[in-house]
Amino acid sequence: MVKTLTKEQLAKTIDQTLLNPVATPKDIENLCNNAKKEHFAAVVVNPSNVVHAHRILGDTDVKVCAVVGYPLGANTIETKIFESRDCIRKGAGELDVVLNLGAVKSGNYEYIEKELSVLVSIIRREQIAEYNRHINIKIIIETGILSKDETKRVSAIVEKSGADFIKTSTGFGVKGVELDDVRLIREVVTRNIGVKASGGVRTFEDAQALIDAGATRLGTSSGINIIKEYSTLFDK
């Protein structure tokens, strides 16, 4: 297998994730300490765990990412705005936001454009005025339930909104990411926007294949295993 990144670069593609609703404070502490040790890009947690994660990671190079509208995306725009603001004020430096999937499946792309433009514009305005830091916004489109045409149309809308990443999956959908999902998104969007592949990313082989397909961030609960496999293969 051919590597395309150093171990340090690979680690910075990984969002180490713990979204189990019964995760305890000790679980979050372990998540954060492992992420800190490996210098991952971020930890992804539920909103109620943002404060605890930020206490551990606030002075490190690992960001706290909060999920918004998770995992169904069916919240109102106003609720997603409140949730985003609340998470940022409590220490989140990144947001993984589920768009309104019902609107996509009904072909209501006007609603999707409105939802994303309002949310992104508010966060962009406030990140300078109030937070004085860039907030990475990743929009989850749940490729496992979308047709190819829906994936293409939504991906174009996400890039136009000014979001930082398109994220493929919640991990709670009917299936996780597939290589063709990433390739399809990359056919539509430019390199100005990142692609986060998530759902079923468990091995270094998975990670490398997704990166080769065009992913720039990986959402996984198996980040430690991926780095260990890398070391076994190449640290000789």
TAPE-V552543 format. One record per residue. RES is the residue in one letter. SS is DSSP state (2 for helix, 1 for strand, 0 for the rest). PSI is psi in whole degrees, -180 to 180 (* if undefined). D_LAST is the distance of its C-alpha to the last C-alpha in whole Angstrom. Layout:
BEGIN
res;ss;psi;d_last
RES;SS;PSI;D_LAST
RES;SS;PSI;D_LAST
END
This chain:
BEGIN
res;ss;psi;d_last
M;0;138;15
V;0;129;15
K;0;149;14
T;0;-8;17
L;0;153;16
T;0;168;13
K;2;-38;13
E;2;-40;16
Q;2;-40;18
L;2;-45;17
A;2;-36;18
K;0;0;21
T;0;-9;22
I;1;126;23
D;1;101;26
Q;1;125;25
T;1;136;29
L;1;98;31
L;0;15;35
N;0;126;36
P;0;-15;39
V;0;17;39
A;0;136;36
T;0;166;37
P;2;-36;37
K;2;-38;34
D;2;-43;32
I;2;-40;32
E;2;-45;31
N;2;-43;28
L;2;-49;28
C;2;-40;28
N;2;-39;26
N;2;-41;23
A;2;-39;23
K;2;-42;24
K;2;-40;21
E;2;-7;19
H;0;47;21
F;0;167;22
A;0;-45;25
A;1;164;28
V;1;143;29
V;1;122;31
V;1;164;34
N;0;156;38
P;2;-36;41
S;2;-13;42
N;2;3;38
V;2;-47;38
V;2;-47;39
H;2;-44;37
A;2;-40;34
H;2;-34;35
R;2;-35;36
I;2;-36;33
L;2;-1;31
G;0;-33;34
D;0;22;32
T;0;-179;29
D;0;9;27
V;0;125;27
K;1;155;30
V;1;123;33
C;1;128;34
A;1;143;37
V;1;145;38
V;1;133;42
G;0;32;44
Y;0;140;41
P;0;5;41
L;0;-27;44
G;0;8;45
A;0;6;49
N;0;161;50
T;0;162;52
I;2;-43;51
E;2;-40;53
T;2;-42;51
K;2;-37;47
I;2;-46;48
F;2;-46;49
E;2;-41;46
S;2;-49;44
R;2;-44;46
D;2;-43;46
C;2;-40;42
I;2;-44;42
R;2;-25;44
K;0;1;42
G;0;-3;39
A;0;135;37
G;0;-7;36
E;1;153;35
L;1;133;37
D;1;105;37
V;1;126;40
V;1;123;41
L;0;172;44
N;0;100;47
L;2;-32;46
G;2;-36;50
A;2;-39;51
V;2;-49;48
K;2;-23;49
S;0;2;53
G;0;17;52
N;0;70;53
Y;2;-23;51
E;2;-40;54
Y;2;-43;53
I;2;-44;49
E;2;-42;50
K;2;-48;52
E;2;-49;49
L;2;-40;46
S;2;-41;48
V;2;-49;50
L;2;-50;47
V;2;-43;45
S;2;-39;48
I;2;-46;49
I;2;-41;45
R;2;-41;45
R;2;-44;48
E;2;-23;47
Q;2;-27;44
I;2;-48;45
A;2;-39;49
E;2;-40;47
Y;2;-23;44
N;0;39;43
R;0;150;39
H;0;134;38
I;0;117;38
N;1;127;36
I;1;119;38
K;1;127;36
I;1;120;38
I;1;124;38
I;0;-8;40
E;0;69;39
T;2;-27;38
G;2;-19;38
I;2;2;42
L;0;149;43
S;0;170;44
K;2;-42;42
D;2;-41;45
E;2;-42;45
T;2;-44;41
K;2;-47;42
R;2;-43;45
V;2;-40;44
S;2;-42;40
A;2;-40;43
I;2;-41;45
V;2;-46;42
E;2;-43;41
K;2;-30;44
S;2;-20;45
G;0;7;42
A;0;160;40
D;0;-30;36
F;1;150;34
I;1;126;35
K;1;135;34
T;0;-39;34
S;0;156;35
T;0;-25;36
G;0;-9;34
F;0;6;37
G;0;-168;39
V;0;-25;39
K;0;163;36
G;0;-161;33
V;0;147;31
E;0;155;31
L;2;-40;29
D;2;-27;33
D;2;-47;34
V;2;-44;31
R;2;-41;32
L;2;-44;36
I;2;-43;36
R;2;-21;34
E;2;-26;37
V;2;-39;39
V;0;164;38
T;0;176;37
R;0;2;33
N;0;-16;35
I;0;140;35
G;1;162;32
V;1;122;31
K;1;118;30
A;1;130;29
S;1;159;29
G;0;98;30
G;0;17;28
V;0;102;25
R;0;-20;23
T;0;166;19
F;2;-36;17
E;2;-44;18
D;2;-49;21
A;2;-48;20
Q;2;-41;19
A;2;-41;22
L;2;-38;24
I;2;-43;23
D;2;-33;23
A;2;-15;27
G;0;2;28
A;0;143;27
T;0;-7;26
R;1;147;26
L;1;126;25
G;1;120;27
T;1;152;26
S;0;5;26
S;0;27;22
G;2;-41;20
I;2;-43;18
N;2;-41;18
I;2;-44;16
I;2;-39;14
K;2;-43;13
E;2;-39;12
Y;2;-48;11
S;2;-41;8
T;2;-38;8
L;2;-38;8
F;2;-16;6
D;0;78;4
K;0;*;0
END
